[in-house]
Amino acid sequence: MKILTGFHPIEEKLRVFQKKDNSGIENVKIFYANPGPRVKKILALAKTLNIKTEEVSSVFLSKKVESLPAEYRDHRGLIMEYQETQENPEVSLDTFLSSSGKKSKVLLLDGITDPHNIGAIIRSCDQFGIDLIVYPNHGSGQNSQIISKTSAGSSNWVPYAVVSNLKTAVEKLKAKGFWIYGADAEGDSIQKTVFPDKTAIIMGSEGKGLSRIVREACDNIISIPTCGKIDSLNVSVAAGIILYSVFISEKQNPKTE
């Protein structure tokens, strides 16, 4: 069984069950103590989904979250216990490519392992309309309590694919008409870039950046103009800025389907 804390992540998880017409709620239960207005609102949503709830003591909740990382043990009087066969909306890359339209935006993560960064990146993907996130099955953190919480529930909504080889994934994207952009401090300014309808962005790790083999597979390298004294932005911040630029480029340069 998994345990989820935090008002927003729990509320978003309930909305996922709602979207799935209550599919997968058989093993879901919410425990609460001394409910305030926000908790009562969440309990009301749970009731509409026929999810079991139980009022318990705060001590009981504290014992339930003992196994979580320290930063997620502050239950604030509410936890969700659940079990799912598939936590996030995972799809295969081939399935995605077979059904993608003329306009599509994909983000690939090359060696990014910190779950806080991944969660923040997923949140930006949700806000700026990214259609798919691609992770290699090694070298990138994936499902975790930290990602769910940091993404503020966005990990429930943004489709993702796990691949065995990122370079092969890039080649498949190219074959379907995607233009591949790698992010690096030495690249062309995003201010001068008009992103095409089929755009794929690759973000490298903070320590090593893009791996050589992935960098060589890119069609273009892009960068964010800065004026600071240090040479780089946090990868989740950089991803957010680049994804916003792709979003704005699409709005300012609309193309017909």
HELIX and SHEET records of a PDB file:
HELIX    1   1 PHE A    7  LYS A   19  1                                  13    
HELIX    2   2 PRO A   37  THR A   48  1                                  12    
HELIX    3   3 SER A   58  LYS A   64  1                                   7    
HELIX    4   4 ALA A   70  TYR A   72  5                                   3    
HELIX    5   5 LEU A   93  SER A   99  1                                   7    
HELIX    6   6 PRO A  115  GLN A  127  1                                  13    
HELIX    7   7 GLN A  145  THR A  150  1                                   6    
HELIX    8   8 SER A  154  ASN A  156  5                                   3    
HELIX    9   9 LEU A  166  ALA A  175  1                                  10    
HELIX   10  10 ILE A  190  LYS A  192  5                                   3    
HELIX   11  11 ARG A  212  ALA A  217  1                                   6    
HELIX   12  12 VAL A  235  GLN A  252  1                                  18    
SHEET    1   A 4 LYS A   2  THR A   5  0                                        
SHEET    2   A 4 LEU A  78  TYR A  82 -1                                        
SHEET    3   A 4 LYS A  29  TYR A  32 -1                                        
SHEET    4   A 4 LYS A  52  GLU A  55  1                                        
SHEET    1   B 6 TYR A 160  VAL A 163  0                                        
SHEET    2   B 6 LEU A 132  PRO A 136  1                                        
SHEET    3   B 6 SER A 104  ASP A 110  1                                        
SHEET    4   B 6 LYS A 198  GLY A 204  1                                        
SHEET    5   B 6 TRP A 179  SER A 189  1                                        
SHEET    6   B 6 ASN A 220  SER A 223  1                                        
END                                                                             
